[in-house]
Each structure stands twice: as structure tokens, then as C-alpha cells.
């Protein structure tokens, strides 16, 4: 009987119920998607802070200038005077004593077990920057998904290497120009090779021409001006183009910080929209109860206990929120999003609304529990 | 035994800083098949007394008995059951659910009835009552399409669809013109004479009060018998 009455109440308010269901689903989904995206940006932000604290300098292509470039001429003259051996430079600076770091992805062309689609090679300081610490000149790490391999040994191009540890579930790869999140499939099926011996690794993967890629992502940890100048000169000698060193702090200030600000803005916008919708919903619940108060009073006069009226009003609010909740759960399920906190939070919110509506209706009938409720001028 | 007995009932309301004694030590015995009028000026406590009689609200002191059963001390569910079984309500503004049909409105008491009949039995009963009150062709119409007189007749049918013994009418002719008032009063009189129903009418209208068996005047919460 109560269900029948709830359905009738819903039919009377169908336009609001439909409008509310659509808008509530849209806002909830927008908040959820932005939260997911924002949590990724936040993780990136943590990596940025670590790079900034360690004064990591990255290199980027300098903007082309139309007039004669004095800096290029100086660099060109310097390089003529003091040519640098590239392999020596990489071997020295990517060693334990050096302060350079870089990374390269190589495909797994039968080097190791085929479940690993690729090998990520972290050179020099990059393993420390990524939070992977080891002794010796080389070590293997596995992603969390394959931690059962820890302790095993792999023979890669004649080198017998032991897997020392798992990289952990939160392992992500950051570079001011790239960010690969821990959830990314690119990391979950990747074997991680950390090395402080560039030449040996270069010899292990002769077909990959590692040096050019290593240069492309080269960073220096807390370098002197002289070290920055030297690397800029090597870039010029190698590619004929000018690269310039820029601190992570300066670089991210104009890129990632803006992205974080934009995300925050969007999230606040949707949260405020959600709060507004909630206020609208509460106002509308009160309006519906006030509109139907004569209806509820008639039922109460003719035998409906207050508890039945409470069930009817609470059920109406529950039904009103059923569609958005089901919609959100469906979209989360389809997108394999495991936001465990969303469902209990949603249920708690809806339960609170139902309770509020039931209490409000019973209080209205309780305090005005007489034939006055049925007078038109009331 | 009295069908409805009110013994030394008082009820007061707090209105900000002062207390209003709406009903003050009222006693009244009502028998089956009686038609009683309670008259009095606005704000004299007539509707409050009707609410107390219909066990819609509880008295501050005193007792209300329905067929010898004491209403005080009953919980909400028991009071609701008693209201459903014994009372029908008719009010000035009809108390009908505007968006629903006349039939749906009439069926409201049957939803909570302890002695449920089948749907077809209820419909048969409602059609016979509606024919008598000349609104049988209006049962499928939504209430908002009905005139005042038709609405009040629908409210009368609702007040006796579960065979309630007592009909409490609060200004039943207050919103009606002279012709419709006459029709409604005729209906109520027939309920008393033909079906032995008990009707208690609260009214301003002395013509209405004159058609009742007994008349009482309520002034300042005090009830006294009067002759018109």
C-alpha cells in the first residue's frame, strides 16, 4: 500500500523527479571524474615537489630567434675549442658519482619473460629520483602486479640480474614533460632496470641507440652553472640545436601548477553546484510536503499512523534519489572505477535526506495535527 | 450506553507569552442517532472541541470515551485504528485530495480499515451512496473539476464508506450557497434518520443549528446547552 502511494506521489511530481535525476547524475559524475583526474594531478604534484626540493634541472629546446644568436656562436666556438666525448660524458655523469639521470623504454624483444611487454631503464640519479634505491651498479625491480618474481634472476643479453624488490603499488614515473601514473598499464607490465653503468647497458641493447633518447630526457640534480653549460654544449654538438636548462620549479610553475589550479577550480565549481542542488532538493522536499500536507492529514485522520506517513514520505525521497545512485554505480561499474567511498557516502546522504523528509512531515502533521490542516486559509 | 462521551475535558494552547484555554472543563454525552450542533463565535474553541471528540488531539485533562473505550493512553496506531473505525470527518473546505478522482478520495478510509471488504463490494456500496446523493456520474472525475456542493457530497460519502458511526462536521455548509447547503443538510439528516448515524456539527449558521436535535453554545471554552 505504501509503495503504491509512493508511486502515485512520484507520478504527481514526475517533472521534478526527472529533472533532478538527470542533473544530480551529471553533477555527481562530473565530481567523480574530476576527483579521479585531480588525484592523479595531486600525485604528480608530489613528484614535482620532490624534484623541486632536489633542484632538478631539465632541458628544453630553446625558442628560435630570427636575429643572429650570440649564445649559439659562443657555444659553437667553445665546442670547437674543447670537444667532449659523449660516451665518456654519459658513463661519468650517469655513474654513482655523477649527478645526471635519464630513462628509456625498450621493447621486450625476447630479453625476458614475455609477460613483461617492455623494459624501463632508469639511468644514474633517476632511480633515486623515482624512489628506487639499490646497491651496486645494476638492479632489477618489478611492478607490484608481478611481485612474486622478487628474488628471481633474469639473464638479459649475457648479464645475470637479480630482481631485488617490487617498485610498490604507488610507483609512478615522473619527468617534467611526462607523467605515467601508477595505474597506467604501461607501468604495470614493465620490468624496471636501474643502472649506474651506461656503457654496459648500452652494450646490452645495441639496436636501440640509447644515447640519443637518454639525452632527450636528461636531468641534472643540483648542478653547478658550469655543469649546465657543459650539457647545453653537448646538446648543441649532438643535434645542432640549442637546449636550455630550466629548473623544475620554473618549468612546472607555468605548466602543472596551472593544471592543478584549473582542476581545483572545476572541482569547486561542481562541489558548489552539488551543494546548490542539495539545497534545492531540500527546499523542494519541503515544498512537496507542504503541498501534500492536506493529503497526508486526510490519510492520518482516516487511519494512517504517523509511521506510515513517514514511510511514505521517506520512500518518496528514496525513490527520487534511486535513479541518480543507480546511474552513478552503473557508470562506475562500466568504467571499472573502484571508488569504494562513493557508494556508502551516497547511501548516507540519501538516508539523511529520507530521514529529514520523514521527520519534517511527521512534525508538520504532529504539531498541526487537527482539522486546521484541512482549512484552505491555513 | 453513550456512543461518544466527553468528561471534564480541557485543552489549552501556548501562544507566545500567554496561554489560550480553548476548551475548559467540557462534559457531553452523545447517543447513537443524534444530531448535535455546537455554535459559538470565532475562536471560541469549537474546532478544538471537535478535534478532541474525534481523538485527533489529546486533552490536557479529562477523558474521551468511544463506545465505552477510553481514548487516553492509546498510542498513535491504536488511535488511528479507532478513528478509522468510528469517525468520519467533514470540513468547510472539503479536505479532498484535488489531483485524485472522487472515487480515489472516497476509498482513502478503506486503505486502513481493519474489516476490509473486496474492491467490488466497496465500489458497489459507493455507487449506491453516490446515486442517493446524485453524484454517481462524478465518481471518475478529478476533484478539482467538481463544484462545492458536489465536493461536499463526496466528502460525506467518504465519511461513511467504512460504516463509521460518528460524523464530525466542521462548518459543513460554510463554503456552499443556499441550495447546496440545503442539499448537504438534507443528506446529513437522512444519515441520522435512516442509518442511525451520529452527527456533530460545528457551525456559525443558526439555520443549520436549528435542524439539529440538540444545540450547545461554546463561549470562552465553556459549553452550555441552548434553545434556538
Interface residues (C-beta under 8 A of the other chain):
Chain A: X1 X12 X294 X295 X297 X298 X299 X300 X301 X302 X303 X304 X305 X306 X307 X369 X370 X371 X372 X374 X375 X376
Chain B: X47 X48 X50 X51 X54 X56 X57 X76 X77 X80 X81 X83 X84 X87 X89 X91 X92 X93 X95 X96 X97 X99 X105 X108 X109 X111 X112 X113 X158 X170
